[in-house]
Amino acid sequence: MLARQLGIRMGAHTVISSRGITLLALVLSMSAARVVAQDAGVPEVADAGTAGPSEAPPDDPAIAADEPEADRPDPAEEAREVLRGAHLGELATRTRTALQAARPLLRATDSITDIQRRLPRTEADLERLGHPSRLARISQLSQRELADLRQEWRRYGTMLEEWQSTLVERAGELEQARGELVELRRQWATLRRASEAAGRPEGRHERIVTSLEQSRGAATELDQQRELVLGLQDRVSELAIVVEDVTEQLRAASAAYRDRLFVRDAPPLWQGLRGAATSGEERSLAAQARESFLSSNESPEELAAALAPGVVRQLFVFALLAGLVLIIQRRSRAWPEGDETLAIARAIVARPFSTALLVTLLATPALVRHAPVALYDVVFFLLLVPLARVLPPLAPPHVRPILYFLVGFLFVNRIESTMPEGTELRRLVLLLECVIAIAALALWAQRTKQNDRLTAVLRGVAVTAAIMLALGLVANALGYFFLAEMIGVGTGFSVYTGLTLVAAVVVAQALLDLAIRSDAGRLSHAFREHGTLIHRRVLGALSFAAFVLWAFGTLDGYGVGASLWKWAAETLENQWDVGNLHLSLGAIVAAIGIVVVTHYAARCIRFLLEIDVLPRMRLEPGVDGAISGITRYVIYGGGLLLALAALGIDASQIALVAGALGVGIGFGLQNIVANFFAGLILMLERPVRIGDFIEISPLVGTVSRIGLRSSTVRAPDGAEVIVPNEKLISREVVNWTLSDRKRRVEVRVGVAYGTDPHRVLEILRRVAQEHAEVTKDGVPPSASFVAFGESSLDFALQFWTSDFGEAGRIRSEVGLRVHDALTEAGIEIPFPQRDLHVKSLPEGFVAKKA
């Protein structure tokens, strides 16, 4: 950040310097007396074009001397021509717009004023904090003191970063406005000289001079504001360098503590409880807490004023959450008693103040930024109260004792960790704490016989914690007191992190259950139809995130997190070259992460679109599938581009890959690409949609899926046929349901000769009209005489139905009703008859047959 900010600052000076050199060269090319008379006291006014036609010397004096007098243009006439061609109205509008845009920049903003006010005090504070005598004592400070000092310097670093961001943004705005005004001033200065050469035309000259003076004055004031901002940038950058240097020294001091892990810094227990105070001075817990709050250069009043907004935000959040949970508690009386999905939510809202306090305290780092370590100690002790009230009632009876014990263990462990380092009292407390905790955890793990998932996880945690504390106990007994302290603090922090994350997940689960079961949630198709699936997926994601955070917190608690992060950063930054491509493990991990996130994001967005968004839009059949498919592919495409960018592949390399792909397409991927673009056409133009009944010889069936490369058609016999998309575009396709799902059905019947055909037509129409699924609107049922058949009079009954899928069933039902109606009317439905006339038979045929 500091290098980037310094780079921006140096870049600004570079631009100004190059501009100044150019302007200086132009000024030297003009008459100094004329420039001073026309633009006295204004820097950079004599820009390119400031010299009027009458003052500009010719390019070559010798050529000018030889030029005939008659061929030289009249300066006054040339100036009038310039004025006639000038668009004064347009230039005046631009000037007015630029002045309006620059007006807010002519005075310092509240943020700049605040930086001006606080910067001297910050410089004085950092000068005292960074005094060599103070920095020399860093290696003698305890871990707690180092943590408090890191917190204070981190606060200054964050503040300076915010100031730098504000100043850089302001400097950019000033430079942009100033550049516009300088350009306008140059143009007005040229027009003024032309006006003077033309005899100062009445009206125009005054307008030009006024606009020039306005732009000149605004540019001068902008210069002053810019110099102010650039000066503040320089001072803030110097402070940022100091903060970074001291922060690095604090990191080195913290790392030096890890070198003492395997150093015997106290006598073994059998030689007595004699501590080796590492700081050279034993201080009480109250004294350390007081020093933690007062270690800042700010006075107690200033420190209280700095912490007051965060504390007020905490109180506000607590009151808001408590009121919300109380409202939910009242509504929970109407919840069904047998609904197990609301059991956790019912237990959470039963303790509204504990729940509100739990969430508020967990949000302390976000609400109170860079607070002293002692404040976090207070938050730690306060957080144990809601943990003890919220978690155990949610657990089975055999789990509650271990939860209560862990809360008590955390209380004692925190007191022990805040004691002065290397003292006999702390060593004794740590010894007793480890013995009691090991006995209690081992006893619970042995006596608990249940094998459910929660009990198994807690049993593993208890055994692991007991093993770590046993190692700490052995280290304490052998005289490796610092190692024992690190193990005790790390185990306590690991347990504390685990319990707080479990509590956070439980509260989030309760809120999710309430959201799914609420009236507003029931309006969502996703919550109403897939609430269980959403609950399981979200809970799994929260549990995974909590596990990752717990692992990171545990590593930091044991003091190995910083080393691991440094090793991981160095490993991920290792690069190797593959041709012109520079790859690193970090880039590969980032690309894989982007691909994974893109995959799950595409699935989630597609789920929401198909379940909750698109069904509410009343789209035509198939449009929702096209929108969902295109959205998914767009997300995948964006994720792929981001992954390639993370790998360091620029646009030119992508173009190279595209060229290679084009060559491959030319040799053998034509069908794949054709099918791909055919899939896009199917999704956009939609000649064939999901659910359509199509006929593409010899295939007949319903379209069940349309993909980018192929589509799936389900045949009437249940077979699913994969059809390349190109065939659905390039070949003739009969789509029975493209515009609607109406279907014309025809039933043919023949009656015996001698039957009244008019009566048959009447019966056929009546049967069709009486069927409920025959369409009456639009085209009514029609019956017609078709032909004189060999054995019957042939008729055809034609009607329409709105349900294409049921056309076969309706044809069968109407045919049966026609048969019943004709039978009831006494009309015969004949079968084919043939008359055989025998002209001759072979001799003896009849005798032999007999």
C-alpha positions, 0 to 999 in steps of 0.5 A: 500500500505504501509503495503504491501510494508513494508511486502515485505521489511521484507520478503526479510530480512527474506529470507536473515537471514534464508540463513545466519543462514544455511550458518553459520552452514555449515561454522562452520562444516568446517576447518576455515583455509581451508575456509579462504585460499580458499575463503577469503573475499567472504561472503556466499561462504562456502555453502553446498558442499564447503568442498572438499573430503579431508577436510570434517571430517567423520560423526563419528570419531570412525567409521572412525578410525576403518575403514580399510585403504584398504577400504577407497577411494583414495581422488585423484581418487574420485576427478578425478571421480567428474571432469569426471562426471561434465558437464563443458560445460553446467555449463559454458553456464549457468554461461555466461547466468547468467552473461549476465543477471546480467550485466544490474543490476550491475549499477543503472538505471535512475529511481533509480538514479533519486530516489537517487537524489530527495530523500534527497530534498523530506525528507527535504521538508516533514520534514519542512511540517510535523513539529509539529508547522505546523501541529498544525495549521491544525485545523485553516486553511480554507477549501481552504487552507486545499484543497491546502494542501491535494493536495500537500500531495497527490502529495507526496504520489503518488510520494512515491508510484511510487518510492516504486513500482520501488524499489520493482521491482528492488529488486526482479530482483536483488534477482533473479539474485543474487540467480542464481549466488550464486548457480553457485558459489557454484558449481564452488567452489566444482569443484575447490576443486575437481580439486585441489585434482586431481592435478589441471588438465591442462586447466580445473583448469584455466577454473574453477577458472576463472568462479568462480572468475567471478561469485563471482565478479558479486555476490559481485556487486549485493550485493552492488546494493541490499543493495542500493535498500533496503536502499532506500526502508527503507527511502521511507517507512518511508516517506510514513508513514509520508505522510499517518499520515499527510493525516489522520490529514487533513481528520480529519480537513476537517471532523471537518468543517462539525461539524460547519454546524449547529453552528451560526457563525455570527449575523443575518442579521437584526443585521448587516453584521458583519462576523466572520473570521474563520482563524483569518486573512482576506486575499485578493483573490489575496493573497490567489491565490499567497499563493496557488501557493507558498504554496509548499516548492518548489521555484517558478522556481521549481513549474513552472518546475514541472507544465511545462510538464503538461501545454506543454501536454495541449498545444499539445493536444489543437493544435492537437484537433483544427487541427483535428476539422478544417479538419473535418470542411472542410469536413463537407461542403460535408455533406447533408444539410437535414441529421438530424443525423449530426446536432450536429456534424455540430454545434460542428465542427462549433466552432473548437477552442472552442471544442478543448479548452473544451476537453483539459480543461476537461482533465486537471486532467489527463494531469497536475497531482496534480496541485495547487488549484489555477491552477484549479481555472484558468481552471474553469474560462477558461472552462466557455468560451467554455461552453457558446459557445458550449452548447447554440447553440445546445439547442432550443431557449427557453432553451438558456437563462437559459444556459447563466444564469447558465454560469454567475451564475457559474462565480459569484459563483466561485469568491464568493467561492474563497473569504476569509471565514467569511468576510462581503464581502463574506457574502454580495456577497453570499446573492445577488447571492442567491437572483438573482439566485432564482428569475431568475431560478423561473421566467424561470421555470414558463414562459417556457411552453414547455414540451419536455424532455430536458425542463422538465429536465432543469426545474427540475434542476432549481427548485432544484437549487432554493430550495437549494439556498433558504435554503442557503439564509435562513441560511445566514439570520439567521447567519449560515454563514458556512452552507450557504457557503457550500450550495452555493459552493455545488450548484455551483459545482453541476451545474458546474459538470452537464454542463461539463458532458453534454458538454462531452456527446455532444462532444462524441455524435458528434464523434460517429455520425461522426464515423458512417457516415464516410467512414471508419465507412461505411466499418463496417457492424455494423455501416452500418446496425445498426448505429441507434441502436449503437448510441442509446445504446452508448448514453444511456450508456454515459448518465447513466455514466454522471448521476452517475458522476454528483451524486458523484460530487454533494455529494462531492460539498455539503461536504457529499461525504466523510462521505457517502463513509466512511459509504458505505465502512464500510457497505460493509465490514461487514461480516457474516459467512455461514458455512465455507463461509465468506460473505460481502455485498461488495463481493455480490455487486462486484459479482452482478456487475461482472455478469452484466458486463459479461452479457453486454460484452457477448452481445456486443462481440456476436453482433460484431462477428455475424455482423462484424467479422465472415461474413468477414471470409468466413466460412462454413455455421454454423461455425459462429454460433458455434464460436459465441455460444462458445465465449458467453459461455466462457465469461459467464463461466469466469464471473461466476468464477470471481463472485465466486472468488469475493464472496470468494469461493476458488477452494476447495469450488468449487470442493465441489459444483462440487461434490454435483452437480455430486451427483445430476446428478447421481440422476436426471440430466443425461438428462440435462447434456447429452443435454449440452454435446450434444450441445457442440458436435453439435457446435464443430463437426457440424453434424447438423448446423443452416440452415440445412434441416433435417429429424428426424422421424417424424419431418421434417424441417430447423434448426433455432437455436442450443443451449447448451440444445436444438435446434429449428427446424422450420417445413415447416408449420411454427411450431417451434419444440424444440428438445433436443440436445441428440436426434440429436446426439444419433438418426439417423438424415437425413441431406439433406444439410450437405455437400451442398444444391444440391437436385436431383429432379424426374418427372415421366410421362406416355405416351400412347402405340404406342408413340415412346419412343425415341422421349419422352426421347429426349423431356424430356432431352430437357425440363430439359436442357432448365430450368435455375435453373437445374444444367448443370455441374456435373451430367446432366439431365437424362431421362429413360424408367421405365416400361410398365404400365397398361395404359401407357409407364412410363418414369422418368426425373431426374435432380439436382438443387443447391437450396434445398429450391426451389426444390418443385417449380422447380419440378412443373415448369419442370412438367408443361413444360413437359406437354406443350412439350408433348401436343405440340408434339401430344403425349397423356398422357393417364389415367387409363382404365379398361375393364369390362366383365360380365359373368352372371346377376341375373334373372330379373336384367335387367327387374327390372332395366328397 
